[in-house]
Amino acid sequence: MSPTGWLTMIVSIGGVLAAAAWAYYKVLSTPKETEYLGSPTPPLPENAEE
């Protein structure tokens, strides 16, 4: 393989690994949200009378 091919492969694999590492970091470093998990519908009240 030519040097340009190696460079392209290394940059591509490095970019994918960097994006995956960033995504894992963001998911694992975000504090746990127990009240509202980001669903498109708002959470239901705990008591049906509210």
mmCIF entry with sequence, helices, sheets and N, C-alpha, C, O atoms, coordinates in Angstrom:
data_MODEL
# 
_entry.id   MODEL 
# 
_entity.id                         1 
_entity.type                       polymer 
_entity.pdbx_number_of_molecules   1 
# 
_entity_poly.entity_id                      1 
_entity_poly.type                           'polypeptide(L)' 
_entity_poly.nstd_linkage                   no 
_entity_poly.nstd_monomer                   no 
_entity_poly.pdbx_seq_one_letter_code       MSPTGWLTMIVSIGGVLAAAAWAYYKVLSTPKETEYLGSPTPPLPENAEE 
_entity_poly.pdbx_seq_one_letter_code_can   MSPTGWLTMIVSIGGVLAAAAWAYYKVLSTPKETEYLGSPTPPLPENAEE 
_entity_poly.pdbx_strand_id                 A 
# 
loop_
_entity_poly_seq.entity_id 
_entity_poly_seq.num 
_entity_poly_seq.mon_id 
_entity_poly_seq.hetero 
1 1  MET n 
1 2  SER n 
1 3  PRO n 
1 4  THR n 
1 5  GLY n 
1 6  TRP n 
1 7  LEU n 
1 8  THR n 
1 9  MET n 
1 10 ILE n 
1 11 VAL n 
1 12 SER n 
1 13 ILE n 
1 14 GLY n 
1 15 GLY n 
1 16 VAL n 
1 17 LEU n 
1 18 ALA n 
1 19 ALA n 
1 20 ALA n 
1 21 ALA n 
1 22 TRP n 
1 23 ALA n 
1 24 TYR n 
1 25 TYR n 
1 26 LYS n 
1 27 VAL n 
1 28 LEU n 
1 29 SER n 
1 30 THR n 
1 31 PRO n 
1 32 LYS n 
1 33 GLU n 
1 34 THR n 
1 35 GLU n 
1 36 TYR n 
1 37 LEU n 
1 38 GLY n 
1 39 SER n 
1 40 PRO n 
1 41 THR n 
1 42 PRO n 
1 43 PRO n 
1 44 LEU n 
1 45 PRO n 
1 46 GLU n 
1 47 ASN n 
1 48 ALA n 
1 49 GLU n 
1 50 GLU n 
# 
_struct_asym.id          A 
_struct_asym.entity_id   1 
# 
_struct_conf.conf_type_id            HELX_P 
_struct_conf.id                      HELX_P1 
_struct_conf.pdbx_PDB_helix_id       AA1 
_struct_conf.beg_label_comp_id       PRO 
_struct_conf.beg_label_asym_id       A 
_struct_conf.beg_label_seq_id        3 
_struct_conf.pdbx_beg_PDB_ins_code   ? 
_struct_conf.end_label_comp_id       SER 
_struct_conf.end_label_asym_id       A 
_struct_conf.end_label_seq_id        29 
_struct_conf.pdbx_end_PDB_ins_code   ? 
_struct_conf.beg_auth_comp_id        PRO 
_struct_conf.beg_auth_asym_id        A 
_struct_conf.beg_auth_seq_id         3 
_struct_conf.end_auth_comp_id        SER 
_struct_conf.end_auth_asym_id        A 
_struct_conf.end_auth_seq_id         29 
_struct_conf.pdbx_PDB_helix_class    1 
_struct_conf.details                 ? 
_struct_conf.pdbx_PDB_helix_length   27 
# 
_struct_conf_type.id          HELX_P 
_struct_conf_type.criteria    ? 
_struct_conf_type.reference   ? 
# 
loop_
_atom_site.group_PDB 
_atom_site.id 
_atom_site.type_symbol 
_atom_site.label_atom_id 
_atom_site.label_alt_id 
_atom_site.label_comp_id 
_atom_site.label_asym_id 
_atom_site.label_entity_id 
_atom_site.label_seq_id 
_atom_site.pdbx_PDB_ins_code 
_atom_site.Cartn_x 
_atom_site.Cartn_y 
_atom_site.Cartn_z 
_atom_site.occupancy 
_atom_site.B_iso_or_equiv 
_atom_site.pdbx_formal_charge 
_atom_site.auth_seq_id 
_atom_site.auth_comp_id 
_atom_site.auth_asym_id 
_atom_site.auth_atom_id 
_atom_site.pdbx_PDB_model_num 
ATOM 1   N N  . MET A 1 1  ? 0.851   -1.167 0.000  1.00 0.00 ? 1  MET A N  1 
ATOM 2   C CA . MET A 1 1  ? 0.000   0.000  0.000  1.00 0.00 ? 1  MET A CA 1 
ATOM 3   C C  . MET A 1 1  ? 0.902   1.237  0.000  1.00 0.00 ? 1  MET A C  1 
ATOM 4   O O  . MET A 1 1  ? 1.984   1.236  0.586  1.00 0.00 ? 1  MET A O  1 
ATOM 5   N N  . SER A 1 2  ? 0.438   2.265  -0.656 1.00 0.00 ? 2  SER A N  1 
ATOM 6   C CA . SER A 1 2  ? 1.243   3.482  -0.761 1.00 0.00 ? 2  SER A CA 1 
ATOM 7   C C  . SER A 1 2  ? 1.184   4.277  0.552  1.00 0.00 ? 2  SER A C  1 
ATOM 8   O O  . SER A 1 2  ? 0.282   4.071  1.364  1.00 0.00 ? 2  SER A O  1 
ATOM 9   N N  . PRO A 1 3  ? 2.138   5.176  0.755  1.00 0.00 ? 3  PRO A N  1 
ATOM 10  C CA . PRO A 1 3  ? 2.119   6.008  1.964  1.00 0.00 ? 3  PRO A CA 1 
ATOM 11  C C  . PRO A 1 3  ? 0.830   6.821  2.095  1.00 0.00 ? 3  PRO A C  1 
ATOM 12  O O  . PRO A 1 3  ? 0.348   7.044  3.206  1.00 0.00 ? 3  PRO A O  1 
ATOM 13  N N  . THR A 1 4  ? 0.279   7.258  0.979  1.00 0.00 ? 4  THR A N  1 
ATOM 14  C CA . THR A 1 4  ? -0.986  8.011  1.044  1.00 0.00 ? 4  THR A CA 1 
ATOM 15  C C  . THR A 1 4  ? -2.118  7.117  1.531  1.00 0.00 ? 4  THR A C  1 
ATOM 16  O O  . THR A 1 4  ? -2.982  7.565  2.284  1.00 0.00 ? 4  THR A O  1 
ATOM 17  N N  . GLY A 1 5  ? -2.119  5.882  1.114  1.00 0.00 ? 5  GLY A N  1 
ATOM 18  C CA . GLY A 1 5  ? -3.124  4.936  1.580  1.00 0.00 ? 5  GLY A CA 1 
ATOM 19  C C  . GLY A 1 5  ? -3.008  4.682  3.067  1.00 0.00 ? 5  GLY A C  1 
ATOM 20  O O  . GLY A 1 5  ? -4.014  4.650  3.776  1.00 0.00 ? 5  GLY A O  1 
ATOM 21  N N  . TRP A 1 6  ? -1.780  4.499  3.545  1.00 0.00 ? 6  TRP A N  1 
ATOM 22  C CA . TRP A 1 6  ? -1.565  4.309  4.975  1.00 0.00 ? 6  TRP A CA 1 
ATOM 23  C C  . TRP A 1 6  ? -2.029  5.525  5.772  1.00 0.00 ? 6  TRP A C  1 
ATOM 24  O O  . TRP A 1 6  ? -2.680  5.396  6.808  1.00 0.00 ? 6  TRP A O  1 
ATOM 25  N N  . LEU A 1 7  ? -1.681  6.703  5.271  1.00 0.00 ? 7  LEU A N  1 
ATOM 26  C CA . LEU A 1 7  ? -2.080  7.931  5.963  1.00 0.00 ? 7  LEU A CA 1 
ATOM 27  C C  . LEU A 1 7  ? -3.593  8.052  6.021  1.00 0.00 ? 7  LEU A C  1 
ATOM 28  O O  . LEU A 1 7  ? -4.151  8.396  7.064  1.00 0.00 ? 7  LEU A O  1 
ATOM 29  N N  . THR A 1 8  ? -4.256  7.773  4.917  1.00 0.00 ? 8  THR A N  1 
ATOM 30  C CA . THR A 1 8  ? -5.718  7.844  4.885  1.00 0.00 ? 8  THR A CA 1 
ATOM 31  C C  . THR A 1 8  ? -6.325  6.839  5.865  1.00 0.00 ? 8  THR A C  1 
ATOM 32  O O  . THR A 1 8  ? -7.260  7.175  6.592  1.00 0.00 ? 8  THR A O  1 
ATOM 33  N N  . MET A 1 9  ? -5.807  5.622  5.892  1.00 0.00 ? 9  MET A N  1 
ATOM 34  C CA . MET A 1 9  ? -6.323  4.596  6.776  1.00 0.00 ? 9  MET A CA 1 
ATOM 35  C C  . MET A 1 9  ? -6.114  4.976  8.236  1.00 0.00 ? 9  MET A C  1 
ATOM 36  O O  . MET A 1 9  ? -7.017  4.811  9.056  1.00 0.00 ? 9  MET A O  1 
ATOM 37  N N  . ILE A 1 10 ? -4.930  5.483  8.564  1.00 0.00 ? 10 ILE A N  1 
ATOM 38  C CA . ILE A 1 10 ? -4.635  5.853  9.948  1.00 0.00 ? 10 ILE A CA 1 
ATOM 39  C C  . ILE A 1 10 ? -5.521  7.018  10.394 1.00 0.00 ? 10 ILE A C  1 
ATOM 40  O O  . ILE A 1 10 ? -6.039  7.010  11.511 1.00 0.00 ? 10 ILE A O  1 
ATOM 41  N N  . VAL A 1 11 ? -5.693  8.011  9.534  1.00 0.00 ? 11 VAL A N  1 
ATOM 42  C CA . VAL A 1 11 ? -6.543  9.157  9.882  1.00 0.00 ? 11 VAL A CA 1 
ATOM 43  C C  . VAL A 1 11 ? -7.993  8.709  10.031 1.00 0.00 ? 11 VAL A C  1 
ATOM 44  O O  . VAL A 1 11 ? -8.683  9.166  10.942 1.00 0.00 ? 11 VAL A O  1 
ATOM 45  N N  . SER A 1 12 ? -8.462  7.840  9.167  1.00 0.00 ? 12 SER A N  1 
ATOM 46  C CA . SER A 1 12 ? -9.847  7.371  9.237  1.00 0.00 ? 12 SER A CA 1 
ATOM 47  C C  . SER A 1 12 ? -10.104 6.579  10.519 1.00 0.00 ? 12 SER A C  1 
ATOM 48  O O  . SER A 1 12 ? -11.063 6.843  11.244 1.00 0.00 ? 12 SER A O  1 
ATOM 49  N N  . ILE A 1 13 ? -9.243  5.617  10.781 1.00 0.00 ? 13 ILE A N  1 
ATOM 50  C CA . ILE A 1 13 ? -9.417  4.797  11.990 1.00 0.00 ? 13 ILE A CA 1 
ATOM 51  C C  . ILE A 1 13 ? -9.247  5.652  13.239 1.00 0.00 ? 13 ILE A C  1 
ATOM 52  O O  . ILE A 1 13 ? -9.977  5.477  14.214 1.00 0.00 ? 13 ILE A O  1 
ATOM 53  N N  . GLY A 1 14 ? -8.294  6.570  13.218 1.00 0.00 ? 14 GLY A N  1 
ATOM 54  C CA . GLY A 1 14 ? -8.101  7.463  14.363 1.00 0.00 ? 14 GLY A CA 1 
ATOM 55  C C  . GLY A 1 14 ? -9.310  8.353  14.610 1.00 0.00 ? 14 GLY A C  1 
ATOM 56  O O  . GLY A 1 14 ? -9.678  8.597  15.759 1.00 0.00 ? 14 GLY A O  1 
ATOM 57  N N  . GLY A 1 15 ? -9.928  8.838  13.538 1.00 0.00 ? 15 GLY A N  1 
ATOM 58  C CA . GLY A 1 15 ? -11.119 9.672  13.695 1.00 0.00 ? 15 GLY A CA 1 
ATOM 59  C C  . GLY A 1 15 ? -12.289 8.898  14.281 1.00 0.00 ? 15 GLY A C  1 
ATOM 60  O O  . GLY A 1 15 ? -13.007 9.405  15.142 1.00 0.00 ? 15 GLY A O  1 
ATOM 61  N N  . VAL A 1 16 ? -12.478 7.681  13.818 1.00 0.00 ? 16 VAL A N  1 
ATOM 62  C CA . VAL A 1 16 ? -13.571 6.851  14.349 1.00 0.00 ? 16 VAL A CA 1 
ATOM 63  C C  . VAL A 1 16 ? -13.314 6.516  15.811 1.00 0.00 ? 16 VAL A C  1 
ATOM 64  O O  . VAL A 1 16 ? -14.230 6.591  16.630 1.00 0.00 ? 16 VAL A O  1 
ATOM 65  N N  . LEU A 1 17 ? -12.088 6.149  16.151 1.00 0.00 ? 17 LEU A N  1 
ATOM 66  C CA . LEU A 1 17 ? -11.778 5.847  17.547 1.00 0.00 ? 17 LEU A CA 1 
ATOM 67  C C  . LEU A 1 17 ? -11.925 7.073  18.438 1.00 0.00 ? 17 LEU A C  1 
ATOM 68  O O  . LEU A 1 17 ? -12.401 6.958  19.567 1.00 0.00 ? 17 LEU A O  1 
ATOM 69  N N  . ALA A 1 18 ? -11.527 8.238  17.953 1.00 0.00 ? 18 ALA A N  1 
ATOM 70  C CA . ALA A 1 18 ? -11.673 9.466  18.736 1.00 0.00 ? 18 ALA A CA 1 
ATOM 71  C C  . ALA A 1 18 ? -13.147 9.796  18.950 1.00 0.00 ? 18 ALA A C  1 
ATOM 72  O O  . ALA A 1 18 ? -13.534 10.197 20.048 1.00 0.00 ? 18 ALA A O  1 
ATOM 73  N N  . ALA A 1 19 ? -13.974 9.634  17.919 1.00 0.00 ? 19 ALA A N  1 
ATOM 74  C CA . ALA A 1 19 ? -15.409 9.905  18.066 1.00 0.00 ? 19 ALA A CA 1 
ATOM 75  C C  . ALA A 1 19 ? -16.055 8.925  19.031 1.00 0.00 ? 19 ALA A C  1 
ATOM 76  O O  . ALA A 1 19 ? -16.903 9.320  19.832 1.00 0.00 ? 19 ALA A O  1 
ATOM 77  N N  . ALA A 1 20 ? -15.672 7.656  18.971 1.00 0.00 ? 20 ALA A N  1 
ATOM 78  C CA . ALA A 1 20 ? -16.227 6.661  19.891 1.00 0.00 ? 20 ALA A CA 1 
ATOM 79  C C  . ALA A 1 20 ? -15.790 6.953  21.322 1.00 0.00 ? 20 ALA A C  1 
ATOM 80  O O  . ALA A 1 20 ? -16.593 6.851  22.250 1.00 0.00 ? 20 ALA A O  1 
ATOM 81  N N  . ALA A 1 21 ? -14.523 7.314  21.504 1.00 0.00 ? 21 ALA A N  1 
ATOM 82  C CA . ALA A 1 21 ? -14.034 7.644  22.849 1.00 0.00 ? 21 ALA A CA 1 
ATOM 83  C C  . ALA A 1 21 ? -14.759 8.856  23.409 1.00 0.00 ? 21 ALA A C  1 
ATOM 84  O O  . ALA A 1 21 ? -15.111 8.877  24.589 1.00 0.00 ? 21 ALA A O  1 
ATOM 85  N N  . TRP A 1 22 ? -14.986 9.870  22.573 1.00 0.00 ? 22 TRP A N  1 
ATOM 86  C CA . TRP A 1 22 ? -15.710 11.060 23.021 1.00 0.00 ? 22 TRP A CA 1 
ATOM 87  C C  . TRP A 1 22 ? -17.144 10.708 23.418 1.00 0.00 ? 22 TRP A C  1 
ATOM 88  O O  . TRP A 1 22 ? -17.653 11.200 24.425 1.00 0.00 ? 22 TRP A O  1 
ATOM 89  N N  . ALA A 1 23 ? -17.792 9.852  22.622 1.00 0.00 ? 23 ALA A N  1 
ATOM 90  C CA . ALA A 1 23 ? -19.172 9.464  22.924 1.00 0.00 ? 23 ALA A CA 1 
ATOM 91  C C  . ALA A 1 23 ? -19.238 8.683  24.235 1.00 0.00 ? 23 ALA A C  1 
ATOM 92  O O  . ALA A 1 23 ? -20.113 8.936  25.063 1.00 0.00 ? 23 ALA A O  1 
ATOM 93  N N  . TYR A 1 24 ? -18.315 7.732  24.429 1.00 0.00 ? 24 TYR A N  1 
ATOM 94  C CA . TYR A 1 24 ? -18.286 6.985  25.693 1.00 0.00 ? 24 TYR A CA 1 
ATOM 95  C C  . TYR A 1 24 ? -18.029 7.922  26.861 1.00 0.00 ? 24 TYR A C  1 
ATOM 96  O O  . TYR A 1 24 ? -18.658 7.783  27.910 1.00 0.00 ? 24 TYR A O  1 
ATOM 97  N N  . TYR A 1 25 ? -17.124 8.866  26.700 1.00 0.00 ? 25 TYR A N  1 
ATOM 98  C CA . TYR A 1 25 ? -16.836 9.820  27.775 1.00 0.00 ? 25 TYR A CA 1 
ATOM 99  C C  . TYR A 1 25 ? -18.072 10.637 28.131 1.00 0.00 ? 25 TYR A C  1 
ATOM 100 O O  . TYR A 1 25 ? -18.389 10.814 29.307 1.00 0.00 ? 25 TYR A O  1 
ATOM 101 N N  . LYS A 1 26 ? -18.777 11.140 27.096 1.00 0.00 ? 26 LYS A N  1 
ATOM 102 C CA . LYS A 1 26 ? -19.960 11.960 27.355 1.00 0.00 ? 26 LYS A CA 1 
ATOM 103 C C  . LYS A 1 26 ? -21.038 11.153 28.061 1.00 0.00 ? 26 LYS A C  1 
ATOM 104 O O  . LYS A 1 26 ? -21.676 11.658 28.986 1.00 0.00 ? 26 LYS A O  1 
ATOM 105 N N  . VAL A 1 27 ? -21.253 9.916  27.647 1.00 0.00 ? 27 VAL A N  1 
ATOM 106 C CA . VAL A 1 27 ? -22.286 9.077  28.259 1.00 0.00 ? 27 VAL A CA 1 
ATOM 107 C C  . VAL A 1 27 ? -21.911 8.728  29.693 1.00 0.00 ? 27 VAL A C  1 
ATOM 108 O O  . VAL A 1 27 ? -22.754 8.797  30.588 1.00 0.00 ? 27 VAL A O  1 
ATOM 109 N N  . LEU A 1 28 ? -20.673 8.361  29.917 1.00 0.00 ? 28 LEU A N  1 
ATOM 110 C CA . LEU A 1 28 ? -20.282 7.902  31.248 1.00 0.00 ? 28 LEU A CA 1 
ATOM 111 C C  . LEU A 1 28 ? -20.035 9.046  32.226 1.00 0.00 ? 28 LEU A C  1 
ATOM 112 O O  . LEU A 1 28 ? -20.103 8.829  33.436 1.00 0.00 ? 28 LEU A O  1 
ATOM 113 N N  . SER A 1 29 ? -19.751 10.253 31.747 1.00 0.00 ? 29 SER A N  1 
ATOM 114 C CA . SER A 1 29 ? -19.471 11.355 32.659 1.00 0.00 ? 29 SER A CA 1 
ATOM 115 C C  . SER A 1 29 ? -20.705 12.190 32.977 1.00 0.00 ? 29 SER A C  1 
ATOM 116 O O  . SER A 1 29 ? -20.655 13.037 33.870 1.00 0.00 ? 29 SER A O  1 
ATOM 117 N N  . THR A 1 30 ? -21.806 11.973 32.270 1.00 0.00 ? 30 THR A N  1 
ATOM 118 C CA . THR A 1 30 ? -23.031 12.723 32.541 1.00 0.00 ? 30 THR A CA 1 
ATOM 119 C C  . THR A 1 30 ? -23.681 12.178 33.799 1.00 0.00 ? 30 THR A C  1 
ATOM 120 O O  . THR A 1 30 ? -23.837 10.964 33.930 1.00 0.00 ? 30 THR A O  1 
ATOM 121 N N  . PRO A 1 31 ? -24.067 13.054 34.736 1.00 0.00 ? 31 PRO A N  1 
ATOM 122 C CA . PRO A 1 31 ? -24.716 12.552 35.947 1.00 0.00 ? 31 PRO A CA 1 
ATOM 123 C C  . PRO A 1 31 ? -26.037 11.859 35.605 1.00 0.00 ? 31 PRO A C  1 
ATOM 124 O O  . PRO A 1 31 ? -26.704 12.195 34.626 1.00 0.00 ? 31 PRO A O  1 
ATOM 125 N N  . LYS A 1 32 ? -26.382 10.905 36.423 1.00 0.00 ? 32 LYS A N  1 
ATOM 126 C CA . LYS A 1 32 ? -27.609 10.145 36.185 1.00 0.00 ? 32 LYS A CA 1 
ATOM 127 C C  . LYS A 1 32 ? -28.820 11.059 36.409 1.00 0.00 ? 32 LYS A C  1 
ATOM 128 O O  . LYS A 1 32 ? -28.903 11.763 37.415 1.00 0.00 ? 32 LYS A O  1 
ATOM 129 N N  . GLU A 1 33 ? -29.738 11.034 35.470 1.00 0.00 ? 33 GLU A N  1 
ATOM 130 C CA . GLU A 1 33 ? -30.964 11.822 35.561 1.00 0.00 ? 33 GLU A CA 1 
ATOM 131 C C  . GLU A 1 33 ? -32.103 10.839 35.830 1.00 0.00 ? 33 GLU A C  1 
ATOM 132 O O  . GLU A 1 33 ? -32.465 10.045 34.962 1.00 0.00 ? 33 GLU A O  1 
ATOM 133 N N  . THR A 1 34 ? -32.657 10.899 37.024 1.00 0.00 ? 34 THR A N  1 
ATOM 134 C CA . THR A 1 34 ? -33.705 9.938  37.378 1.00 0.00 ? 34 THR A CA 1 
ATOM 135 C C  . THR A 1 34 ? -35.104 10.495 37.148 1.00 0.00 ? 34 THR A C  1 
ATOM 136 O O  . THR A 1 34 ? -36.046 9.723  36.966 1.00 0.00 ? 34 THR A O  1 
ATOM 137 N N  . GLU A 1 35 ? -35.260 11.803 37.151 1.00 0.00 ? 35 GLU A N  1 
ATOM 138 C CA . GLU A 1 35 ? -36.587 12.390 37.021 1.00 0.00 ? 35 GLU A CA 1 
ATOM 139 C C  . GLU A 1 35 ? -37.086 12.368 35.580 1.00 0.00 ? 35 GLU A C  1 
ATOM 140 O O  . GLU A 1 35 ? -38.232 11.990 35.335 1.00 0.00 ? 35 GLU A O  1 
ATOM 141 N N  . TYR A 1 36 ? -36.257 12.762 34.633 1.00 0.00 ? 36 TYR A N  1 
ATOM 142 C CA . TYR A 1 36 ? -36.693 12.909 33.251 1.00 0.00 ? 36 TYR A CA 1 
ATOM 143 C C  . TYR A 1 36 ? -35.579 12.414 32.347 1.00 0.00 ? 36 TYR A C  1 
ATOM 144 O O  . TYR A 1 36 ? -34.487 12.983 32.335 1.00 0.00 ? 36 TYR A O  1 
ATOM 145 N N  . LEU A 1 37 ? -35.844 11.371 31.598 1.00 0.00 ? 37 LEU A N  1 
ATOM 146 C CA . LEU A 1 37 ? -34.796 10.726 30.815 1.00 0.00 ? 37 LEU A CA 1 
ATOM 147 C C  . LEU A 1 37 ? -34.713 11.230 29.385 1.00 0.00 ? 37 LEU A C  1 
ATOM 148 O O  . LEU A 1 37 ? -33.985 10.650 28.579 1.00 0.00 ? 37 LEU A O  1 
ATOM 149 N N  . GLY A 1 38 ? -35.429 12.286 29.043 1.00 0.00 ? 38 GLY A N  1 
ATOM 150 C CA . GLY A 1 38 ? -35.320 12.859 27.725 1.00 0.00 ? 38 GLY A CA 1 
ATOM 151 C C  . GLY A 1 38 ? -36.239 12.251 26.688 1.00 0.00 ? 38 GLY A C  1 
ATOM 152 O O  . GLY A 1 38 ? -35.984 12.373 25.490 1.00 0.00 ? 38 GLY A O  1 
ATOM 153 N N  . SER A 1 39 ? -37.297 11.602 27.122 1.00 0.00 ? 39 SER A N  1 
ATOM 154 C CA . SER A 1 39 ? -38.237 11.059 26.152 1.00 0.00 ? 39 SER A CA 1 
ATOM 155 C C  . SER A 1 39 ? -39.044 12.202 25.551 1.00 0.00 ? 39 SER A C  1 
ATOM 156 O O  . SER A 1 39 ? -39.129 13.269 26.160 1.00 0.00 ? 39 SER A O  1 
ATOM 157 N N  . PRO A 1 40 ? -39.634 12.015 24.383 1.00 0.00 ? 40 PRO A N  1 
ATOM 158 C CA . PRO A 1 40 ? -40.374 13.100 23.747 1.00 0.00 ? 40 PRO A CA 1 
ATOM 159 C C  . PRO A 1 40 ? -41.647 13.489 24.497 1.00 0.00 ? 40 PRO A C  1 
ATOM 160 O O  . PRO A 1 40 ? -42.150 14.597 24.317 1.00 0.00 ? 40 PRO A O  1 
ATOM 161 N N  . THR A 1 41 ? -42.169 12.604 25.327 1.00 0.00 ? 41 THR A N  1 
ATOM 162 C CA . THR A 1 41 ? -43.364 12.932 26.098 1.00 0.00 ? 41 THR A CA 1 
ATOM 163 C C  . THR A 1 41 ? -42.958 13.321 27.513 1.00 0.00 ? 41 THR A C  1 
ATOM 164 O O  . THR A 1 41 ? -41.996 12.771 28.048 1.00 0.00 ? 41 THR A O  1 
ATOM 165 N N  . PRO A 1 42 ? -43.673 14.256 28.128 1.00 0.00 ? 42 PRO A N  1 
ATOM 166 C CA . PRO A 1 42 ? -43.316 14.646 29.492 1.00 0.00 ? 42 PRO A CA 1 
ATOM 167 C C  . PRO A 1 42 ? -43.628 13.508 30.471 1.00 0.00 ? 42 PRO A C  1 
ATOM 168 O O  . PRO A 1 42 ? -44.485 12.668 30.197 1.00 0.00 ? 42 PRO A O  1 
ATOM 169 N N  . PRO A 1 43 ? -42.938 13.487 31.599 1.00 0.00 ? 43 PRO A N  1 
ATOM 170 C CA . PRO A 1 43 ? -43.192 12.416 32.568 1.00 0.00 ? 43 PRO A CA 1 
ATOM 171 C C  . PRO A 1 43 ? -44.582 12.542 33.171 1.00 0.00 ? 43 PRO A C  1 
ATOM 172 O O  . PRO A 1 43 ? -45.108 13.644 33.323 1.00 0.00 ? 43 PRO A O  1 
ATOM 173 N N  . LEU A 1 44 ? -45.166 11.410 33.510 1.00 0.00 ? 44 LEU A N  1 
ATOM 174 C CA . LEU A 1 44 ? -46.474 11.395 34.143 1.00 0.00 ? 44 LEU A CA 1 
ATOM 175 C C  . LEU A 1 44 ? -46.339 11.719 35.621 1.00 0.00 ? 44 LEU A C  1 
ATOM 176 O O  . LEU A 1 44 ? -45.328 11.378 36.235 1.00 0.00 ? 44 LEU A O  1 
ATOM 177 N N  . PRO A 1 45 ? -47.340 12.371 36.206 1.00 0.00 ? 45 PRO A N  1 
ATOM 178 C CA . PRO A 1 45 ? -47.262 12.658 37.644 1.00 0.00 ? 45 PRO A CA 1 
ATOM 179 C C  . PRO A 1 45 ? -47.334 11.343 38.438 1.00 0.00 ? 45 PRO A C  1 
ATOM 180 O O  . PRO A 1 45 ? -47.905 10.352 37.982 1.00 0.00 ? 45 PRO A O  1 
ATOM 181 N N  . GLU A 1 46 ? -46.744 11.369 39.626 1.00 0.00 ? 46 GLU A N  1 
ATOM 182 C CA . GLU A 1 46 ? -46.733 10.161 40.453 1.00 0.00 ? 46 GLU A CA 1 
ATOM 183 C C  . GLU A 1 46 ? -48.131 9.841  40.991 1.00 0.00 ? 46 GLU A C  1 
ATOM 184 O O  . GLU A 1 46 ? -48.516 8.676  41.093 1.00 0.00 ? 46 GLU A O  1 
ATOM 185 N N  . ASN A 1 47 ? -48.879 10.886 41.330 1.00 0.00 ? 47 ASN A N  1 
ATOM 186 C CA . ASN A 1 47 ? -50.237 10.690 41.832 1.00 0.00 ? 47 ASN A CA 1 
ATOM 187 C C  . ASN A 1 47 ? -51.225 10.938 40.698 1.00 0.00 ? 47 ASN A C  1 
ATOM 188 O O  . ASN A 1 47 ? -51.098 11.922 39.970 1.00 0.00 ? 47 ASN A O  1 
ATOM 189 N N  . ALA A 1 48 ? -52.193 10.067 40.545 1.00 0.00 ? 48 ALA A N  1 
ATOM 190 C CA . ALA A 1 48 ? -53.177 10.202 39.470 1.00 0.00 ? 48 ALA A CA 1 
ATOM 191 C C  . ALA A 1 48 ? -54.111 11.388 39.718 1.00 0.00 ? 48 ALA A C  1 
ATOM 192 O O  . ALA A 1 48 ? -54.745 11.866 38.777 1.00 0.00 ? 48 ALA A O  1 
ATOM 193 N N  . GLU A 1 49 ? -54.210 11.876 40.959 1.00 0.00 ? 49 GLU A N  1 
ATOM 194 C CA . GLU A 1 49 ? -55.129 12.981 41.272 1.00 0.00 ? 49 GLU A CA 1 
ATOM 195 C C  . GLU A 1 49 ? -54.579 14.331 40.853 1.00 0.00 ? 49 GLU A C  1 
ATOM 196 O O  . GLU A 1 49 ? -55.339 15.299 40.838 1.00 0.00 ? 49 GLU A O  1 
ATOM 197 N N  . GLU A 1 50 ? -53.319 14.452 40.516 1.00 0.00 ? 50 GLU A N  1 
ATOM 198 C CA . GLU A 1 50 ? -52.725 15.750 40.164 1.00 0.00 ? 50 GLU A CA 1 
ATOM 199 C C  . GLU A 1 50 ? -53.158 16.231 38.814 1.00 0.00 ? 50 GLU A C  1 
ATOM 200 O O  . GLU A 1 50 ? -52.744 17.306 38.379 1.00 0.00 ? 50 GLU A O  1 
# 
